[in-house]
């Protein structure tokens, strides 16, 4: 693994490095990876708390629907902000600023129901910036052969952090006298660790910006490449990435919002349904790690995208046919498929981008359109459920969206000339 290190004066004979002491490059790489993992652990924590908490905390259907709508809507609207932040400050400073905003949002979410809505908006804006900058950060700070592994680490850490906090949310609610504000406050801990972990990279940001020119965030060669107009193939790639990411994200956030409710209606106990949410997120972590590692090693990612669709189809079919018979199995299967679908998109941005600017542009455009499409999912599922009185209609609609995601992925999955 390679990582830039600050320039240092070579040690002379009078200042030899002790035998066996770690080199500055090794320490820099360790700090880089640690900060990246801490940031990744925190990225989805706030969004995974609502599912297990909603059935026991008495949140109404309207509140659950709105809180499920806010993250993808804000991440779509504010994804273009990440490109502005990167050009002005660079990836490192952008990620640090986003982590600070995320910490502020986690604190605000504890201030009653208005604070929960306001803080979720802040967290979602910060996450929008992180989502776009992480693929660029990975491409610029890690060697090419490590791209798949690091995108997998990102997804694995993201899912693990969210699963851990989701599993602790209801016990903390019970131990804290049924205070959902205290349970929501769990998210403050990983948010603070993320800000502390990514802070050492600010020194790297200064060196990189100085080398490339102040206030630009890119070199002239990258800037010229970013202004090259895309041909028909380029537009097809953008539409394919956007549609695939959008449908996969719609499926993810709809399932994240309503899986406990689906299981409760099928006869699963409320506390057990919250545990299934944690299993779902653990599945997201596992699928999110495995698929990028496998996909990054290939030029053609279409077989991997087909695997995502088949695994997700199995999970949704299980929820349709026998939701109460094997809820843990369906939760893990769905998590693995949807986690892989979410994470492999980052690999596609890196693989299809010509340079750092192009990767950032693909990531921002795909996530803007994709998250706006995804924002319709939780609300549409709620409307369908209210109209039919059952979850059969919403689940069939999700299977339809899954099929569309497969069709959409065909161009993005192959590195055509």
Secondary structure, DSSP 8 states (H G I E B T S, - for coil): ------------GGG---TT---HHHHHHHHHHHHHHHHHHHTTHHHHHHHHHHHHHT--HHHHHHHHHHHHHHHHHHHHHHHHHHHHH-HHHHHHHHHHHHHHHHHHTTSHHHHHHHHHHHHHHHHHHHHHHHHHHHHHHS-GGGHHHHHHHHHHHHHHHHHHHHHHHHHHHHHTTS-HHHHHTTHHHHHHHHHHHHHTTHHHHHHHHHHH-TTTSS-HHHHHHHTS---HHHHHHHHHHHHHHHHHHHHHHHHHHHHHHHHHHTT--HHHHHHHHHHHHHHHHHHHHHHHHHHHT-SB-HHHHHHHHHHHHHHHHHHHHHTTTSHHHHHHHHHHHHHHHHHHHHHHHHHH-SSHHHHHHHHHHHHHHHHHHHHHHHHHHHHHHHHHSSSHHHHHHHHHHHHHHHHHHHHHTB---
